[in-house]
Amino acid sequence: MSQIIIRPIVTEKMTAQGEKENRYGFEVAKDSNKVQIKQAVEKEYNVTVTGVRTMIVRGKTRTRYTKTNILRGHTSSFKKAIVTVKTGEAIDLYSSI
């Protein structure tokens, strides 16, 4: 994959949006913008992108109880992009698995 697209987000919610509304989710580089994301998806998957929505997903706080201690930490935050593809086109995310 490119430097912009880190990995596709494959969840039940994103799969349903992909089937109904032609929307696909990707984890992208934090310093990327919408134009760069659009160009990277069009180049990688050979589709026409009609819209890009981005958001920063904040990391969650995690607590783990062990025999001797309570360990506290958090997961990393990341940037997520929801990409809308032209009607009639689709991205096959499962071909690379």
GIHUZI-V5926 format. One record per residue. N is the residue number from 1. RES is the residue in one small letter. PSI is psi as a letter, one per 20 degrees, with the letter a starting at -180 (none if undefined). OMEGA is omega in whole degrees, 0 to 359 (none if undefined). Layout:
# GIHUZI-V5926
<<N;RES;PSI;OMEGA> <N;RES;PSI;OMEGA>>
This chain:
# GIHUZI-V5926
<<1;m;r;184> <2;s;r;177> <3;q;h;183> <4;i;g;182> <5;i;o;179> <6;i;g;178> <7;r;q;174> <8;p;q;176> <9;i;o;182> <10;v;n;176> <11;t;r;179> <12;e;g;182> <13;k;g;181> <14;m;h;177> <15;t;g;178> <16;a;g;178> <17;q;h;178> <18;g;h;180> <19;e;g;186> <20;k;g;191> <21;e;j;182> <22;n;l;177> <23;r;p;182> <24;y;q;182> <25;g;q;179> <26;f;q;168> <27;e;p;186> <28;v;r;178> <29;a;q;184> <30;k;h;183> <31;d;j;181> <32;s;q;177> <33;n;r;186> <34;k;h;180> <35;v;g;179> <36;q;h;179> <37;i;g;179> <38;k;g;180> <39;q;h;181> <40;a;g;180> <41;v;g;179> <42;e;h;180> <43;k;g;185> <44;e;g;188> <45;y;j;178> <46;n;l;177> <47;v;r;176> <48;t;o;181> <49;v;p;179> <50;t;i;180> <51;g;q;178> <52;v;p;174> <53;r;p;182> <54;t;q;176> <55;m;q;174> <56;i;p;180> <57;v;o;182> <58;r;q;179> <59;g;q;181> <60;k;q;175> <61;t;p;181> <62;r;p;175> <63;t;p;180> <64;r;p;180> <65;y;p;178> <66;t;r;180> <67;k;h;188> <68;t;i;191> <69;n;r;169> <70;i;p;182> <71;l;p;178> <72;r;q;179> <73;g;a;178> <74;h;q;176> <75;t;r;182> <76;s;q;173> <77;s;q;181> <78;f;r;179> <79;k;p;182> <80;k;q;178> <81;a;p;173> <82;i;o;186> <83;v;p;176> <84;t;p;183> <85;v;q;180> <86;k;q;180> <87;t;p;181> <88;g;i;178> <89;e;q;180> <90;a;q;176> <91;i;p;178> <92;d;n;182> <93;l;i;186> <94;y;i;181> <95;s;h;182> <96;s;i;182> <97;i;none;none>>
